[in-house]
Amino acid sequence: MIVCLNCGKLNPEGFNYCLECGAEIQPEQAQASESGILAGLSADSPEIQELKNEVSAEQGASGSPASSVAIELQPEATEDMAMHNAPTAKIDPGMDLEEQASVVLEPIEDEPEEIPVQVTLEGNPETVAESAPTTCQNCGAAMRTNDRFCGSCGAAYGKRSTPTEAKTMFMASQEQQETVKPMGRLISLDPSGSEGLVYNLMETTVLGREDCDITITDDPFISPRHCTFTFSEGNLSIQDNDSLNGVYVKIHGEVPLQSGSVFRVGQQALMYVAPRDFEKIATDSPEDGTVYWGAPRENIWGKLVRITNTGGMAEHYLLHGPFLTMGRERGDIVFSTDAFVSGTHARVSLSHDKVILADLNSSNGTYIKITGSTPLPVNSIVLTGRKLFRIEY
């Protein structure tokens, strides 16, 4: 039971409002007061015992089944009230003593209503109709006709609450807010290939180092606003936001290379340059017919340039013959100190006047730098800075 701190009424647990006065129940404070009130309403007190005996006697006389008795004591009448309620008689001063004695005493007309002891019988609906259950007209919760207020919503018996009478419900359920569902996931991968943190991809998602939808703060090779993922008609694409180090996508099979294409094997960044774009040291031959001296360009279909961590160019590798291979142990180009490069890692070849890059089943894969908006199929692997991510949608 929970005690109403406003009127002292005992209410069943779980009710939000007092059944007697309609006040909102504060369970934490009411539980602390309950023990004191219950101690005062001891079942052994003379008043309670006398009322129980009277009710039992009435039930025995009527032959009704025994019922539980719930007794609520009202304040006792004071001596002044008793005197005020005393009966009076109309006596003529000329009457003798015998005539005065025969006058019938009559109560005064303005006699106040007697304060009763309220006794409620429970458990016998046939003999106690006023305790029959009913429902609240406001919220539909179960009530009894002798409950003045609904214990669930606090509305008065037989009435509906107006908007101005609405109160905050105790332990009310939280309103469900409509949320935008993610359209895909970006799953981080560690060097061993194990999955790590998972990020949601919305219709448009920006990844970067500062204040982005996906913020990566522990990689200095990622620009503040590095790239943007965009869904359109159910397909996902990625756009490089002019980042310093670019965005790379893992290749599958073979991909064509254009002059200026950059790709990564292990920690090495290499750029393919077509012969037409070789740097010129001197201008065209002078008008006097003198020819510039240098190595012949026959059978050279391009070169690979290794890019340093300062953005400059290091070694140049001329491409001649049908193909060029690279790896950590074998190949035309060997990166012996790069542990992320496989023994034989990748190959660049010339096929029908097209330059082709192919991965040779390396452990860590080969990645090509994207230009413009690039489609991303499901399970694509994206490399930004030093971070690897797998795409799901």
C-alpha positions, 0 to 999 in steps of 0.5 A: 500500500502507498500513503497519499501525503495529501489526505492520508488515504491508503492506496494500492501500489502502482497507482499514480493518483489518490483514490480519495482526493485525486492528488498525485502520489509520490511513491518515494516519500509515501513509502517512508510514511506508510509504516507510521500510519499503519502502526496507528491503525492497529487491528487490536485497537478498541475502535477497530475491534468494536466495528469488526464485531458489529459488522460480523454480528450484522452478517451473521443475522442476515446469513450473508457470507463472511467478507473482509472489512476495510474500516476508515475512522473519521474524526470524533465529534467534539463535545460542542458538536454533541451539545449542538446536536442535543434534542429540544422541545417546545414547552409552554411556561404555563404547563404543569409538571405532568404536561411538561413531562408528556411533551415529545422531544424533537431535534432541531431543524439545523442539526448538522449531518452526523459524522459517521464511521465509514465501513466498506465491505469487500469480497462480497459483490452480491451484498455490497453493490457499491463496491462493484468494479467499473471503468474510468470514463477518461482512461478506461482503467478499472475503478470502484464506484466508491473511488472518488478518483482514478488511480491511473490518470487522476480523473474524477469518477464518471468524468473525463479530464480536460486538456487543462486537467492533464497531469504528468503520469508516473513512470509514463512510457517514453514517446517513440521518436521517428529516426532515420535508418542508416543505409549502410555500414563502414567497418574498420579493419586492423592490419590482421583483417579483423573487424573493429569499429562500425560506422553508419552510412546515411544518405550522405556521410562525410569522413574526416579528421575534424567535426565530420559525420565519421571523425577519425582523430588518430590518423594524421594522414586523413584530411579534416574533410577527407571524403564523402559517401553518397547513396543514389537510387540504392547505389553507393559512391565515394568522392575525394574532397581534394584530400592531401593523400587521396582515397584508394580502393582495393582492386579485384582482377585487372584495372586500366591505368591512365597517365597520372594514375597512382596506386599503392602496394604495401606502403609504396605509392607509385604513379604511372606516367605515359611517354607523352607526359615525360618531363622535357629537359630542352625545347624542340630542336633548333631551326638550324637542324641540330638534333638533341642527343639522348636515349632512344624511346623505342619500346618504352611505353611509360614509367613508374615513379615512386612518390616520397612522403614529402610529395616529391618523386624518387626512383623512376622505372622505365616500362619496356617489354610486355610487363613489369612485376614488383614484390618484396623478394622477386620482380623487376622492382623489389621493395625488400624493406616493406613488410606489407609487400608480398613476395610477388605482389603486383604487375603492370603490363601493356595489352593492345595499347592499354596499360593494365594493373593487376594484383598477384594474389598478394596478402594485403592487396593493391589499391588504386587512387580514385578520381571524381565520384567512384561507385563502390560495390558491396564489400569494397575495401577503402583505404584512407590514410592508414585506415582500412574500411569495408563497405556493407549496404 
